[in-house]
Amino acid sequence: MTETPKDPFAAAASFNAGVYGTSIRPVQADRLAEAVRRLLRAAGSEEGEARVVADHLVEANLRGHDSHGVGMLAMYMPAIVAGLLRPNQHATVIGESGPFLSVSGGSGYGQVIAREATDLAIQRARRDGLAVLSLRDSHHIGRVGSYGEQCSDAGLVAMAFVNVVTRPAVAPHDGTRPRLGTNPICIAIPATQATPALILDFATSAVAVGKCRVAMGKGQEMAPGLLLDSHGEATRDPGVMFQDPSGALLPLGGHKGFGLSLMCDVLAGALASAMPGTPAHQDSGRVMNNMFAIVFDPARGGNAQWAADLDDLVAYIRDTPTAPGADAIQMPGEPESRTRGQRLADGIPLDGATLAMLDSLGRECGVELAELLA
Ligand code: NAD
């Protein structure tokens, strides 16, 4: 199987389009999920785990976040070979006190561990109105919004802060070298009768590392103002993130995004997991995520009429003249829902590098995928 590269980001970006070229090919979601399930099974996952991880990755593609979709397999497979990602682990409760719940993941697939940990927090929040979840020792958990949706589907509010522990990717405000992860935040509010669930979910960097990988796969430049090269100079070349020494992403919104990113590492790293993004934890080629999440029943937040007030607020904000080029004011989560509808109908547009990567992993594992990806 794939040789273990030292740098997990470089592993994810190491495939070039080869025979698939740079054109985009639409693949139906169910066929893509089946292909990913087969790869995961061949890499040692039990059927249930293969299904959860495959569904999570394909759902990220469906919602337009290709940075956290099936392309992540290029990073996960070498991590399995190196013993850094351990298949078939489950969330284990390691501490409980009042609303606080500490869960460890045994370096298992984050898509399984974080999902199970979120289920435990949901049970507690349903019982007591509130759960404060500390999740540690989980491999990459993928699209954080997925756990927000799990809570909003259960009628609960979630606020999640995640740190990313791997080689650092983001420069602090006023800095030129990477020190922080892309440390994502998610705030999820359940749907009311008039308003779909609000799912705010983004990296605290100006752009996610995976989006550089996707741009590189498509041979595209990044927008200005997102990246520094290894000398601290502004650049639009996504390749700087996969070189040694690497460039750096800038934080989202200057000092504000830097502050949010720092707080993710303080809450999820220093306070919740004993795994802040410091060199002691960063240098092993793995990508770990720790999560600090507050999950609560909105009906206990102080306003029994919260849903009606939320609907009024959203209606007022939507009723705004739109800027040139925009057709509507969208709420967080709405672009993803729209993209999901389109991609379910038209297929998921996979770039040549991602197709070549799936094909190559399939051949290494002895799994024939050509028919599914055609
Ligand atoms: P992004 O920049 O695309 O922002 C997404 C958020 O902005 C969503 O809440 C979306 O609904 C909202 N949004 C987008 N366009 C909008 C519009 N026109 N109007 C209103 N709201 C709009 O996201 P990102 O920073 O690139 O992150 C992508 C994904 O990567 C996320 O799912 C995140 O969880 C994931 N991520 C994971 C990790 C990890 O280590 N597990 C690290 C970084 C990012």
Residues whose N, C-alpha, C, O or C-beta is under 5 A from the ligand:
A	BS01	NAD	H65 H68 I141 G142 R143 V144 G145 V164 T182 N183 P184 I199 L200 D201 F202 A203 A208 N289 Q330 M331 P332 G333 E334 P335
